[in-house]
Amino acid sequence: LSTGLAERTDRQGITLFPDPANEQVTIDLGRGLTEEATIELLDSKGRSLYRTIIGRGVTTHLLELSRWASGSYIVQIRTASNTHRQRLLIVH
């Protein structure tokens, strides 16, 4: 049973934890990517603050958060065939 306080899972099996996060967040990609993907952290205005490319088969990605202020952000995971967005709350 998930309370939504420690982690957030979507229908595609992608989990961000912890949420809210302080120093870092783990992006759990479930069974792994079937194609290369771009992970981005977007601010509330949609500006990209962080971007990295990860390869096929990757199951987790650790994102360091200490350089960004407390607030609400969007983690966007984009592949050639799909775009996934999930809210992330950073609290310092």
C-alpha positions in Angstrom: 0.0 0.0 0.0 1.5 3.3 -1.1 0.6 6.5 0.9 2.0 8.8 -1.8 4.3 10.4 0.8 7.4 8.3 0.3 7.0 7.4 -3.4 4.9 8.0 -6.4 4.3 5.3 -9.0 2.5 5.9 -12.3 0.7 3.6 -14.6 3.9 2.9 -16.6 5.6 1.6 -13.5 7.9 4.6 -13.1 8.5 5.5 -9.5 10.1 8.6 -7.9 11.3 8.2 -4.4 11.4 9.7 -1.9 8.8 12.3 -2.8 9.1 14.9 -1.4 12.8 14.7 -1.8 15.7 16.7 -0.2 19.2 15.8 -1.5 18.5 13.2 -4.2 15.7 11.3 -5.8 15.8 7.9 -7.4 13.9 7.4 -10.6 12.9 3.7 -10.8 12.1 2.8 -14.4 10.6 -0.6 -13.5 11.7 -3.4 -15.8 14.1 -1.1 -17.7 14.0 1.0 -20.8 13.4 -0.7 -24.1 14.9 2.3 -25.9 17.2 5.2 -25.2 15.6 8.0 -23.2 16.2 11.6 -22.2 15.6 12.5 -18.5 14.9 16.2 -17.8 14.1 18.2 -14.7 11.8 21.1 -15.5 10.9 24.1 -13.3 7.4 25.4 -12.9 7.7 27.4 -16.1 8.8 24.4 -18.2 12.4 25.4 -18.4 14.9 22.6 -18.5 17.3 22.6 -15.5 18.9 19.3 -16.0 19.1 16.8 -19.0 20.8 13.5 -19.4 20.5 10.6 -21.9 20.3 7.1 -20.6 20.5 3.9 -22.6 18.4 0.8 -23.2 18.1 -1.6 -20.2 18.6 1.1 -17.6 16.4 0.4 -14.5 17.3 3.3 -12.2 18.7 6.8 -12.3 19.9 8.9 -9.3 19.3 12.6 -9.6 21.1 15.0 -7.2 18.9 17.9 -6.1 21.0 20.0 -3.8 21.6 22.8 -6.4 17.8 23.5 -6.9 15.6 25.5 -4.5 12.7 24.0 -2.7 9.6 23.8 -4.8 7.6 21.8 -7.3 9.3 20.4 -10.4 8.5 18.0 -13.2 10.6 15.0 -14.1 10.2 14.3 -17.8 11.3 11.0 -19.4 11.2 11.1 -23.2 11.8 8.3 -25.7 11.3 8.2 -29.4 7.8 6.7 -28.8 6.6 8.2 -25.5 6.9 11.2 -23.1 6.2 10.7 -19.4 5.9 13.5 -16.9 5.7 13.2 -13.1 5.6 15.9 -10.4 8.5 16.0 -7.9 8.5 18.2 -4.7 11.9 19.3 -3.5 12.0 20.4 0.2 15.3 21.6 1.8 
